[in-house]
Structure formats: structure tokens, C-alpha cells
């Protein structure tokens, strides 16, 4: 099982990749002709990263019985 430091490192990597893809999507859509297939693929990958980020963030939170 990964320790919290490894999870935090992985979380930062995923967030950086998410930002990079977001910037790439912005760059592609701000120009003239748009490759819709590429943009769609990038958006799906970005969404998958967001899901992974949320899972990691929730695993870092302590279990609290309410």
C-alpha cells in the first residue's frame, strides 16, 4: 500500500498533467481550424485525470465516523 507521501507526489503529478492538458485544449481551440477528434480525446483524458485526482484526494482524507 502506498504511503501518504507517495500519494501526495502522485497527486501533484496528476494535477500538473491535468493543467498541461487544459492549456493544450485552450491552445487548440483558440486558433482557427480545430481538430475536434484531438480535442475530444484530450477532454476525455482530462476527465479521467480529474477522476483519479478526486480518488487520491479522498484517500488522503482521514475516515471520520459521523
VEXDREN-2710 file (C-alpha; in Angstrom, 1 decimal):
% VEXDREN-2710
k/r/px/py/pz
1/UNK/0.0/0.0/0.0
2/UNK/1.2/3.5/-0.9
3/UNK/2.0/5.8/2.0
4/UNK/0.6/9.3/2.1
5/UNK/3.8/10.9/0.7
6/UNK/3.7/8.8/-2.4
7/UNK/0.0/9.6/-2.8
8/UNK/0.7/13.3/-2.5
9/UNK/3.5/13.1/-5.1
10/UNK/1.3/11.2/-7.5
11/UNK/-1.5/13.7/-6.8
12/UNK/0.8/16.6/-7.8
13/UNK/1.9/14.8/-10.9
14/UNK/-1.7/14.2/-11.9
15/UNK/-2.6/17.9/-11.3
16/UNK/0.3/19.1/-13.4
17/UNK/-0.7/16.8/-16.2
18/UNK/-4.3/18.0/-15.9
19/UNK/-3.2/21.6/-16.1
20/UNK/-1.0/20.8/-19.1
21/UNK/-3.9/19.2/-21.0
22/UNK/-6.1/22.1/-20.1
23/UNK/-3.6/24.5/-21.6
24/UNK/-3.3/22.4/-24.7
25/UNK/-7.1/22.3/-25.2
26/UNK/-7.1/26.1/-24.8
27/UNK/-4.3/26.5/-27.3
28/UNK/-6.0/24.2/-29.8
29/UNK/-9.4/25.9/-29.5
30/UNK/-8.1/29.4/-29.6
31/UNK/-6.7/29.1/-33.2
32/UNK/-8.6/28.9/-36.4
33/UNK/-9.3/25.3/-37.5
34/UNK/-9.9/22.9/-34.7
35/UNK/-9.2/19.2/-34.7
36/UNK/-12.4/18.1/-32.9
37/UNK/-11.2/14.4/-32.6
38/UNK/-8.0/15.5/-30.8
39/UNK/-9.8/18.0/-28.6
40/UNK/-12.4/15.3/-27.7
41/UNK/-9.6/12.8/-26.9
42/UNK/-7.8/15.4/-24.7
43/UNK/-11.0/16.2/-22.9
44/UNK/-11.7/12.6/-22.1
45/UNK/-8.2/12.1/-20.8
46/UNK/-8.5/15.3/-18.7
47/UNK/-11.8/13.9/-17.2
48/UNK/-10.1/10.6/-16.4
49/UNK/-7.3/12.5/-14.7
50/UNK/-9.8/14.5/-12.7
51/UNK/-11.4/11.3/-11.5
52/UNK/-8.0/9.9/-10.5
53/UNK/-7.3/13.2/-8.7
54/UNK/-10.5/13.0/-6.7
55/UNK/-10.0/9.4/-5.7
56/UNK/-6.5/10.2/-4.5
57/UNK/-7.7/13.3/-2.6
58/UNK/-10.4/11.3/-0.9
59/UNK/-7.9/8.5/0.0
60/UNK/-5.8/11.1/1.8
61/UNK/-8.6/12.3/3.9
62/UNK/-9.0/10.6/7.3
63/UNK/-12.0/8.3/7.8
64/UNK/-14.4/10.2/10.0
65/UNK/-17.4/8.4/11.5
66/UNK/-20.2/11.0/11.7
END
